[in-house]
Amino acid sequence: MAQPTPQGPFPPLQPGQQPTPDQIRQMQQQIAAEAQKAGLSIPEYVERLKAQAQQNHQRMQMMQQQQRAQQQGQQQPGQQQIQQQGAQPGQQVPIAPGPPKPEALAVAAFLRGQNLKLRTCIFQEKRKEMFKVKRAIRALHSPAYEKARKKNPLLPEVKDRVTAENTFKLLPLSLLALRVSKIDPSAGHEGHAHAPPAKKKRVKGLWTVKVEPQQEARDEFHYVWLYEGSQWKNKLYAVGALTLILAVVFFPVWPYHLRLGVWYLSMGMLGLLGLFFAMAIFRLILFLITMFTNAPGFWLFPNLFEDVGFFDSFKPVWAWHEDEKAVKKRKKDERDRKRTKRAEKAAGGGKIEGKGEKGAVQDEKAAIKEATTSKPDSTPTNGTVVSQQRGISARVEEVEDD
């Protein structure tokens, strides 16, 4: 029989004391009498006593947990997060996703306002924004984060790489950002033997991604944003659209002067639209004429239908037509100029000729080879050969970039 508690109907026993036969008999009589008063059988009354003892034990445990929580109330939010995950302040926190926490929301709001060089990706057939871990870690070590911590105490303290990773892992813990990897949408599904679907035209710089099971925080990994931030702009746009719809519906009851003003405005917009189409037709006719008279052709407002801003559509005013090869050559020249500027900047602003000792040796060997294989009557000078060889090496770099 279980040892009776002080709250029970029988006298308490000292720790380690065994009841005597008389005490056992007396306890049985008391249990039978109490069960008869309660209108229960002896086994039912014993079960009730056990349930009461279990409730008292649970109540004591809850009181002890509340006391521990009050003692830990002075600790910082980041340290509480680490202790709840079972790790010390100097150790990395294992990731176990859960509901969003205030600390994670504060970190996500800060990182959304930083320049993480976001890229667009396709995640679950929706366009999302993707970033690299190293840029987020760099933002957590920046002075802007220290200023943000002074304004928002929910942001955890970041001292070193480990604390920065633990702070970043608050995002996947709260499902605000998840680690993803690139996949090929044209390939078949994993684990299936059916034929792959028809290949679609791939958009350059647009990844199709999937979630990785291990949410680690290495510099080269990519994460996709699931946290969209404050939605007040979307709500404001929705209210504006609803107001515009109601205004159009109630147009017949508008005052006469307002309706007349709207009519004049609509006529002006139609005139501008007609002028735009007339300009587009005129520039096409002008290009067709100059294509035969002055090849390769002359374009008025060459960026008119390009994916640029309104004012950039009219810059430059005119330009000669460029085919695909000319566009690639122009972009290659721009990349070469950028590489030269970066090399000059890295060298401290000094004059850089060629590509260093190794590049000069390669250029010299290539020049000798070209001079020996070319025709005698068209053999260029040394300077010309070097310049031609530089053009050839630039074309090789273009192939590698593509």
C-alpha positions in Angstrom: 0.0 0.0 0.0 1.2 3.5 -0.8 2.4 5.6 2.0 -0.3 8.0 3.3 0.1 11.7 2.9 -0.4 14.2 5.7 -3.6 15.4 4.1 -5.1 11.8 4.2 -7.6 10.5 6.7 -4.9 8.4 8.6 -2.1 9.6 10.9 1.2 10.5 9.3 4.3 8.3 9.5 7.9 9.3 10.0 10.3 8.9 7.0 11.5 5.3 6.9 9.0 4.1 9.5 7.1 0.9 8.7 3.5 0.7 9.9 2.6 -1.9 12.6 -0.2 -4.4 12.0 -2.4 -2.4 14.4 -1.8 0.8 12.4 -2.5 -1.1 9.1 -5.8 -2.4 10.6 -6.7 1.1 11.8 -5.9 2.6 8.4 -8.1 0.0 6.7 -11.0 0.8 9.1 -10.6 4.5 8.5 -10.6 4.1 4.7 -13.7 1.9 4.9 -15.4 4.5 7.1 -14.5 7.4 4.8 -15.5 5.5 1.7 -18.9 4.6 3.3 -19.5 8.3 4.1 -18.6 9.3 0.6 -20.9 6.7 -0.8 -18.1 4.9 -2.7 -16.5 1.5 -2.6 -13.1 1.1 -1.1 -11.2 0.8 -4.5 -13.0 3.9 -5.9 -12.1 5.9 -2.8 -8.5 4.8 -3.0 -8.4 6.0 -6.7 -9.8 9.3 -5.6 -7.0 9.7 -3.0 -4.4 8.9 -5.7 -5.9 11.5 -8.0 -5.8 14.1 -5.3 -2.2 13.3 -4.5 -1.3 13.6 -8.2 -3.0 17.0 -8.5 -1.1 18.3 -5.4 2.1 17.1 -7.0 1.4 18.9 -10.3 0.5 22.1 -8.5 3.8 22.1 -6.7 5.7 21.6 -9.9 3.8 24.5 -11.5 4.7 26.7 -8.6 8.4 25.8 -8.9 8.4 26.6 -12.6 6.9 30.0 -12.0 9.5 30.7 -9.4 12.3 29.8 -11.9 10.7 32.0 -14.6 10.6 35.0 -12.2 14.3 34.4 -11.4 15.2 34.3 -15.1 13.2 37.4 -15.9 16.3 39.7 -15.7 18.1 37.8 -18.5 18.3 39.1 -22.1 16.0 37.7 -24.8 18.9 36.3 -26.8 20.2 34.4 -23.7 16.8 33.1 -22.9 16.4 31.8 -26.4 19.8 30.0 -26.2 18.9 28.4 -22.8 15.5 27.2 -24.0 17.3 25.5 -26.9 19.6 23.7 -24.4 22.8 25.5 -25.4 25.3 27.7 -23.6 25.9 31.3 -24.7 29.0 30.3 -26.6 27.5 27.4 -28.5 25.5 27.2 -31.7 21.7 26.7 -31.4 20.2 23.7 -33.2 17.2 24.7 -35.4 13.7 23.5 -34.5 11.0 25.5 -36.3 8.3 27.1 -34.1 5.9 30.0 -34.1 7.2 33.5 -34.8 8.9 35.2 -31.8 9.2 38.9 -31.1 13.1 38.7 -31.3 12.9 36.9 -34.7 10.4 39.5 -36.0 12.7 42.3 -34.9 15.7 40.7 -36.7 13.7 40.1 -39.8 12.5 43.7 -39.9 16.1 45.0 -39.5 17.5 42.7 -42.3 14.6 43.6 -44.6 15.7 47.2 -44.4 19.4 46.4 -45.3 20.9 46.1 -48.7 21.3 42.3 -49.0 21.5 42.3 -52.8 18.3 40.4 -53.2 17.7 38.1 -56.2 14.3 37.0 -57.6 13.6 33.3 -57.5 10.6 31.0 -58.0 9.6 29.3 -54.8 6.4 27.1 -54.8 5.4 28.7 -58.1 5.6 32.2 -56.6 8.2 34.9 -57.0 10.2 35.4 -53.8 13.3 37.3 -52.8 16.5 35.5 -52.1 19.7 36.5 -50.4 23.1 35.1 -49.3 23.9 34.3 -45.6 27.2 36.2 -45.7 25.5 39.5 -46.5 23.1 39.0 -43.6 25.9 38.2 -41.2 27.8 41.2 -42.4 24.7 43.4 -41.7 24.4 42.0 -38.2 28.1 43.0 -37.6 27.5 46.5 -39.0 27.2 49.7 -36.9 23.6 50.1 -38.1 22.7 47.0 -36.1 24.2 48.5 -33.0 22.2 51.7 -33.5 19.0 49.5 -34.0 19.7 47.6 -30.8 19.7 50.9 -28.8 16.2 51.7 -30.2 14.8 48.1 -30.1 15.9 46.0 -27.0 14.4 42.9 -28.6 17.4 42.6 -31.0 19.9 40.1 -29.5 23.4 41.1 -28.9 26.0 40.2 -31.5 29.6 39.9 -30.4 31.3 37.3 -32.7 30.5 34.9 -35.5 28.8 32.4 -33.2 26.4 34.9 -31.7 25.7 36.3 -35.2 24.8 32.8 -36.5 22.5 32.2 -33.5 20.8 35.5 -34.1 20.4 34.7 -37.8 19.0 31.3 -37.0 16.0 33.0 -35.4 14.7 33.5 -38.9 14.3 29.8 -39.8 13.3 29.0 -36.2 10.2 31.2 -36.8 9.8 30.3 -40.4 10.6 33.9 -41.6 13.3 32.8 -44.0 14.4 29.3 -45.1 17.5 27.9 -46.7 16.9 26.9 -50.4 18.9 25.4 -53.2 18.7 25.7 -57.0 16.8 23.0 -58.9 16.1 22.4 -62.6 12.4 22.7 -63.3 12.7 20.9 -66.6 14.0 17.7 -65.0 11.7 15.0 -63.8 10.5 14.7 -60.3 12.8 12.9 -57.9 12.0 9.3 -57.3 9.8 9.0 -60.5 10.6 7.4 -63.7 8.1 9.3 -66.0 9.4 11.5 -68.8 10.3 15.1 -67.9 7.9 17.9 -68.9 8.5 20.1 -71.9 11.4 22.5 -71.4 10.4 26.1 -70.8 12.5 29.1 -71.7 14.7 29.9 -68.8 14.9 33.5 -67.6 18.5 34.5 -66.9 19.1 35.3 -63.2 15.8 33.7 -62.1 16.2 30.5 -60.1 13.7 27.8 -59.2 14.5 26.7 -55.7 13.4 24.2 -53.1 13.7 24.1 -49.3 16.7 22.2 -47.8 16.1 20.0 -44.8 19.2 21.3 -43.0 18.9 25.0 -42.2 22.5 25.9 -41.7 24.1 29.3 -41.8 27.2 29.1 -44.0 28.3 32.1 -46.0 27.7 30.5 -49.4 24.1 29.3 -48.7 21.0 31.1 -50.0 17.9 31.9 -48.0 14.5 32.9 -49.3 12.3 35.5 -47.6 8.9 34.3 -46.3 8.5 37.4 -44.1 7.0 40.2 -46.2 7.2 42.9 -43.6 4.5 45.5 -42.9 1.5 45.3 -45.2 0.3 48.9 -44.7 1.2 49.8 -48.2 -0.8 46.9 -49.7 -3.8 47.9 -47.5 -3.5 51.5 -48.6 -3.4 50.4 -52.2 -6.5 48.3 -51.7 -8.4 51.2 -50.1 -7.3 53.4 -53.0 -8.5 50.9 -55.6 -11.8 50.5 -53.8 -12.3 54.3 -53.6 -11.5 54.6 -57.4 -14.1 51.9 -58.2 -16.7 53.6 -56.2 -15.9 56.9 -57.8 -16.3 55.4 -61.3 -19.6 53.7 -60.3 -21.1 57.0 -59.0 -19.8 59.0 -62.0 -23.4 59.8 -63.2 -24.1 61.7 -60.0 -21.0 63.8 -60.1 -21.4 67.6 -60.5 -21.4 68.9 -64.0 -18.1 70.7 -63.8 -16.3 67.6 -62.5 -17.7 65.5 -65.3 -16.6 68.1 -67.9 -13.1 68.2 -66.4 -12.9 64.4 -66.6 -14.0 64.5 -70.3 -11.3 67.1 -71.2 -8.7 65.0 -69.3 -9.7 61.8 -71.1 -9.4 63.6 -74.5 -6.0 64.8 -73.6 -4.9 61.3 -72.6 -6.2 59.9 -75.9 -4.3 62.6 -77.8 -1.1 61.7 -76.0 -1.7 58.0 -76.8 -2.3 58.8 -80.5 0.9 60.9 -80.6 2.8 58.0 -79.1 1.6 55.6 -81.8 2.3 58.1 -84.5 5.9 58.5 -83.2 6.4 54.7 -83.1 5.2 54.4 -86.7 7.4 57.3 -87.8 10.5 55.9 -86.2 9.9 52.5 -87.8 9.5 54.1 -91.3 12.7 56.2 -90.7 14.6 53.0 -89.7 13.4 51.1 -92.8 14.5 54.0 -95.1 17.9 54.4 -93.5 18.5 50.7 -93.4 18.8 50.7 -97.2 20.4 54.2 -97.6 22.8 54.2 -94.6 23.2 50.7 -93.2 22.8 49.4 -90.5 19.9 51.8 -89.9 19.0 54.8 -87.8 16.7 54.6 -84.7 14.9 57.6 -83.2 14.6 57.0 -79.4 16.2 53.5 -79.5 15.1 52.7 -75.9 11.5 53.6 -76.4 10.2 50.0 -76.0 12.9 48.8 -73.6 12.3 47.8 -70.0 13.5 51.1 -68.5 12.0 54.1 -66.7 9.8 56.7 -68.4 12.5 59.3 -68.9 15.1 56.7 -69.8 12.9 55.6 -72.7 13.8 58.9 -74.4 17.5 58.6 -73.8 19.5 58.8 -76.1 17.6 60.7 -78.7 19.0 58.7 -81.6 21.4 55.8 -82.2 22.5 53.5 -85.0 21.1 50.1 -85.1 23.1 47.3 -83.4 22.7 43.6 -84.2 23.2 40.9 -81.7 27.0 40.7 -82.3 27.4 44.4 -81.9 25.5 44.4 -78.6 27.7 41.6 -77.3 30.8 43.4 -78.4 29.7 46.6 -76.7 28.9 44.7 -73.5 32.3 43.0 -73.7 34.1 46.3 -74.1 32.2 47.7 -71.1 33.2 44.6 -69.0 36.8 45.1 -70.1 36.8 48.7 -69.1 35.4 47.8 -65.7 38.1 45.1 -65.2 40.8 47.6 -66.1 39.4 50.1 -63.6 39.3 47.5 -60.9 42.8 46.5 -61.6 44.0 50.1 -61.6 42.2 50.6 -58.3 43.8 47.5 -56.8 47.2 48.6 -57.9 46.9 51.9 -56.1 46.1 54.0 -59.1 49.3 53.3 -61.0 49.5 52.7 -64.7 48.8 49.1 -65.6 49.9 47.9 -69.0 48.9 44.4 -70.1 48.0 41.8 -67.6 51.1 41.5 -65.4 54.1 39.3 -66.0 52.1 36.1 -66.6 49.7 37.8 -69.0 52.6 39.5 -70.8 54.3 36.2 -71.4 51.1 34.6 -72.7 50.5 37.5 -75.0 54.1 37.3 -76.3 53.8 33.6 -77.0 50.5 34.0 -78.7 51.9 36.9 -80.8 54.8 34.8 -82.0 52.5 31.9 -82.9 50.1 34.2 -84.8 53.1 35.9 -86.6 54.4 32.5 -87.7 51.0 31.2 -89.0 49.9 34.4 -90.7 50.7 35.3 -94.3 54.0 37.2 -95.1 52.4 40.1 -96.8 49.9 40.7 -94.0 52.2 40.3 -91.0 51.5 43.1 -88.6 53.9 44.9 -86.3 54.6 43.8 -82.7 52.2 46.3 -81.2 49.4 45.4 -83.6 49.9 41.7 -82.8 49.6 42.3 -79.1 46.5 44.4 -79.5 44.9 41.6 -81.7 45.9 39.0 -79.2 44.3 41.0 -76.4 41.1 41.0 -78.4 41.2 37.3 -78.8 41.7 36.6 -75.1 38.8 39.0 -74.4 36.6 36.9 -76.6 37.6 33.7 -74.7 36.6 35.4 -71.5 33.3 36.3 -73.0 32.6 32.6 -73.7 33.5 31.7 -70.1 31.2 34.4 -68.7 28.3 33.1 -70.8 
